[in-house]
Amino acid sequence: MDFTVAYLQYAGSGPMRLEEQLLTEGLGRLGIPVRHYSIKRIHRRQLPLGPDAFLAGDLPAVHAAMRQLGIPIPPPDDYPETLAAFLGRKVWTTTLGAVERMMESSSATPVFVKPAEHRKSFTGSVCYSERDFGAWGGASRRQRVWCSEVVTWLSEFRVYVIDGRVVATDHYAGDDSAELDTTVVRAAIDTYHRDATAPSAYAVDFGVLANGDTALVEVNDGYALGAYRIAADHYTELLATRWRELLATAS
C-alpha cells in the first residue's frame, strides 16, 4: 500500500464509529499514521490531500474531498443494469411525484421507494398509501427515485469484493439459518466484472427470499462503505483499493 498518511473522520470526542475503529486497526498494522479530521476542515480545504493520502468518512465528507481533488463523483448504481436478472423482483426508476400519483389510486400496491440521486434526502421505506408520503419530508417531487416491488426477505447478507475476489460475507438482517446460494452470488459478481462497470472494490448485498431463492438486494460502492463484521485488514484493503482507483481519476 503506497499511502503515507490516512485521514479518518472523527470529531475527537465520544465513541468512534465501527468503520473508523476498523480502519485505525488495519492502518496501524500497515504502519500508516492516522490523522483525524472534521467535515469543517474538508469544507475549509485545510487537509493536505493528495495521491499519497488515504481518506475515509461518511458520504458528505468523502464527496467534499473528491471535489477538492477534482475526482468525478461516481453516480449511484445500486441496481446495475447488467445484474437485472439477479434482482428477483421488479425494480424501476421514476419520480416522487409519479409515486404519489400512483399511490392515490385505490388499487395501488405497496412499493419500496428510495432516492436514486440525492442519497440523504430521505430514508428508503415501503410506501403503502398516501399516509406514508410524510416520510419523504420536503424532498422535491421531481426527484428521481428507485422503486421496487415489495418482497419478503428471510435473510440479508453483505458480500465484500475486491478485484472480483470475495473477502468477507456478513449476515446483517433476518434469519441467519437461511443460507445464501453462493453459486448465484459468484455468478452475479462474475457478470458484473465481465461488463467492465464494476468498481475495483465494493459490497454487494444479497438476500434469501421467502421462496428460498437468493436475490440481489443492492450494490454499494467501496468508498464511504458501511461495515458489519468484516475483519479490519479486509475492510482497510477494500476502502484503500477503491480510494486509490478514485485518485487515478483526479483532474
GIZI-V365045 format. One record per residue. RES is the residue in one letter. PHI is phi in whole degrees, 0 to 359 (none if undefined). PSI is psi in radians with two decimals (999 if undefined). NEAR is the number of other C-alpha atoms within 10 Angstrom. Layout:
[[RES/PHI/PSI/NEAR] [RES/PHI/PSI/NEAR]]
This chain:
[[M/none/2.28/11] [D/260/0.25/11] [F/278/2.48/18] [T/255/-0.22/13] [V/207/2.66/18] [A/231/2.35/20] [Y/250/2.09/21] [L/244/2.36/22] [Q/287/2.17/21] [Y/196/2.31/18] [A/286/-0.29/12] [G/97/-0.07/10] [S/217/2.68/6] [G/80/3.06/7] [P/292/2.52/9] [M/278/2.52/13] [R/299/2.71/13] [L/305/-0.73/14] [E/302/-0.80/22] [E/290/-0.58/20] [Q/299/-0.80/13] [L/297/-0.76/21] [L/294/-0.68/24] [T/300/-0.76/22] [E/294/-0.84/14] [G/294/-0.77/19] [L/293/-0.61/21] [G/299/-0.69/13] [R/291/-0.42/11] [L/272/-0.07/13] [G/75/0.38/11] [I/265/2.08/18] [P/295/2.50/13] [V/251/2.34/17] [R/238/2.44/14] [H/264/2.63/14] [Y/216/2.76/20] [S/253/2.78/16] [I/296/-0.44/18] [K/299/-0.65/10] [R/292/-0.55/11] [I/293/-0.85/22] [H/298/-0.56/14] [R/272/0.04/9] [R/56/0.78/13] [Q/264/-0.05/10] [L/262/2.33/16] [P/280/1.25/9] [L/284/2.60/18] [G/185/-3.04/14] [P/293/-0.28/14] [D/260/0.12/14] [A/247/2.23/19] [F/268/2.45/22] [L/225/2.43/26] [A/218/2.66/25] [G/172/-2.88/23] [D/282/3.04/15] [L/302/-0.84/14] [P/299/-0.67/14] [A/291/-0.78/21] [V/292/-0.67/20] [H/296/-0.67/19] [A/296/-0.69/17] [A/295/-0.69/21] [M/299/-0.75/22] [R/297/-0.69/14] [Q/297/-0.63/17] [L/272/-0.12/17] [G/76/0.50/13] [I/269/2.14/17] [P/298/2.26/14] [I/286/2.12/13] [P/297/2.34/11] [P/293/2.50/9] [P/302/2.40/15] [D/223/1.08/15] [D/298/-0.60/16] [Y/233/1.36/20] [P/306/2.38/15] [E/304/-0.64/11] [T/293/-0.27/15] [L/255/0.23/17] [A/304/-0.60/14] [A/292/-0.25/11] [F/261/0.01/18] [L/286/-0.60/18] [G/71/0.22/15] [R/196/2.88/14] [K/280/2.27/11] [V/227/2.36/16] [W/209/2.91/11] [T/251/2.59/14] [T/199/-2.78/16] [T/243/2.80/18] [L/300/-0.66/23] [G/298/-0.69/15] [A/293/-0.62/14] [V/295/-0.75/19] [E/302/-0.83/16] [R/297/-0.67/11] [M/295/-0.73/16] [M/284/-0.25/21] [E/287/-0.23/11] [S/282/2.41/11] [S/293/-0.33/8] [S/263/0.11/8] [A/294/2.47/13] [T/261/2.69/13] [P/302/2.61/14] [V/216/2.47/21] [F/275/2.29/17] [V/232/2.33/26] [K/211/2.73/23] [P/298/2.47/23] [A/264/-0.39/21] [E/233/-1.09/14] [H/276/1.51/13] [R/299/-0.52/14] [K/264/0.11/12] [S/289/-0.54/16] [F/195/2.89/15] [T/268/2.34/12] [G/301/2.44/18] [S/199/2.94/14] [V/276/2.29/16] [C/258/2.04/20] [Y/263/-0.57/14] [S/197/-3.08/17] [E/301/-0.45/14] [R/296/-0.32/9] [D/267/-0.01/13] [F/296/-0.48/15] [G/299/-0.40/9] [A/294/-0.31/14] [W/272/-0.13/18] [G/57/-2.37/10] [G/268/0.28/10] [A/301/2.42/15] [S/300/2.39/12] [R/285/-0.10/14] [R/272/-0.09/11] [Q/295/2.39/16] [R/285/2.41/18] [V/224/2.75/24] [W/268/2.38/20] [C/239/2.55/24] [S/216/2.60/18] [E/302/2.43/15] [V/280/2.19/16] [V/232/2.95/13] [T/257/2.07/10] [W/264/2.15/21] [L/283/-0.59/20] [S/202/2.63/22] [E/225/2.49/25] [F/225/2.57/23] [R/254/2.22/25] [V/250/2.11/21] [Y/264/2.27/24] [V/231/2.31/22] [I/234/2.08/21] [D/49/0.76/15] [G/80/0.01/18] [R/256/2.19/13] [V/284/2.12/17] [V/254/-0.30/16] [A/194/2.65/16] [T/225/2.13/18] [D/242/2.27/16] [H/281/2.29/20] [Y/231/-0.15/16] [A/203/2.59/13] [G/83/-2.78/14] [D/274/1.95/13] [D/287/-0.08/15] [S/277/-0.21/9] [A/277/1.72/17] [E/278/2.51/17] [L/291/2.58/21] [D/274/1.79/15] [T/293/-0.37/11] [T/292/-0.62/10] [V/292/-0.77/16] [V/301/-0.83/21] [R/297/-0.71/14] [A/297/-0.71/12] [A/295/-0.77/20] [I/297/-0.77/19] [D/298/-0.72/14] [T/297/-0.77/15] [Y/300/-0.74/18] [H/283/-0.57/15] [R/296/-0.55/12] [D/287/-0.23/12] [A/64/0.39/10] [T/252/-0.12/13] [A/287/2.41/19] [P/292/2.93/22] [S/293/-0.48/22] [A/212/2.39/24] [Y/193/3.07/24] [A/238/2.47/25] [V/235/2.15/23] [D/267/2.28/22] [F/237/2.69/27] [G/222/2.87/29] [V/257/2.10/24] [L/282/2.93/19] [A/300/-0.47/13] [N/274/0.04/9] [G/94/-0.14/15] [D/286/2.58/16] [T/267/2.25/26] [A/222/2.74/23] [L/286/2.24/25] [V/275/-1.01/20] [E/188/2.88/17] [V/252/2.47/20] [N/234/2.19/21] [D/300/2.74/21] [G/275/0.16/23] [Y/251/2.63/24] [A/51/0.68/20] [L/268/2.26/18] [G/290/2.57/16] [A/246/2.59/19] [Y/248/-1.65/15] [R/240/0.49/14] [I/291/2.55/18] [A/295/2.59/15] [A/302/-0.73/21] [D/295/-0.72/17] [H/291/-0.71/18] [Y/295/-0.75/26] [T/297/-0.78/21] [E/299/-0.71/18] [L/296/-0.91/23] [L/294/-0.66/24] [A/292/-0.66/25] [T/298/-0.80/21] [R/292/-0.69/20] [W/295/-0.68/23] [R/297/-0.70/19] [E/295/-0.70/14] [L/293/-0.69/19] [L/301/-0.56/19] [A/292/-0.24/10] [T/263/0.00/13] [A/298/2.46/15] [S/278/999/8]]
